[in-house]
């Protein structure tokens, strides 16, 4: 097992969540405790190559990326106020999940990385974070609201940067694989580490800023 940089940020985020568990339990952030425990267990198993089938861990990756997408998208949706946006987002989430099932069983299969599914997931969740920031701007306009003290601001910032990185990586994946450009692996590792570092650093800040009395702060 080799220690990966991103794994250290995940462990630190879990540690922070456990330290702040009393604050988390007073809000929807309580779901981050089991979520991060599962993420750490998955990453530990991946580092020990426990989820590979014939040296192929595509199935585990497909399932975990879908689980992460579902968790973040439903969590952020529940912090929104506009019922119309929430309805449209719910349709988009379920459409994405249905396509994922179809792709997993009938198109690309479980033993291949479902790139088209990942790209669709990144687009949907980027749009969801965009709706959050739109509502946040509407609420903060003309008010003395300090957005940097809102956990939701940091959560959505981390999620946005993480999925933007995922989109850029996987949108170029097919082309670079077609061109047999193996520099992609180095690029993937670098951008993935940076994206994960940003995501989990923002999560840590959101836990430290947690104020469950505000809806947009959750």
Buried (B, 14 or more C-beta within 10 A) or exposed (E): EEEBEBBEBBBBBBBBBEEBBEBBEBBEBBBBBEBBEBBBEBBBBBEEEEBBEEEBBBBBBBBBBBBBBBBBBBBBBEBBEEEEBBEBBEEBBEEBBEBBEEBBEEEBEBEBBBBBBBBBBBBBBBBBBEBBBEBBEEBBEEEEBEBEEBBBBBBBBBBBBBBBBBBBBBBBBEEBEEEEEEEBEEBBEEBBBBBBBBBBBBBBBBBEBBBBEBBBBB
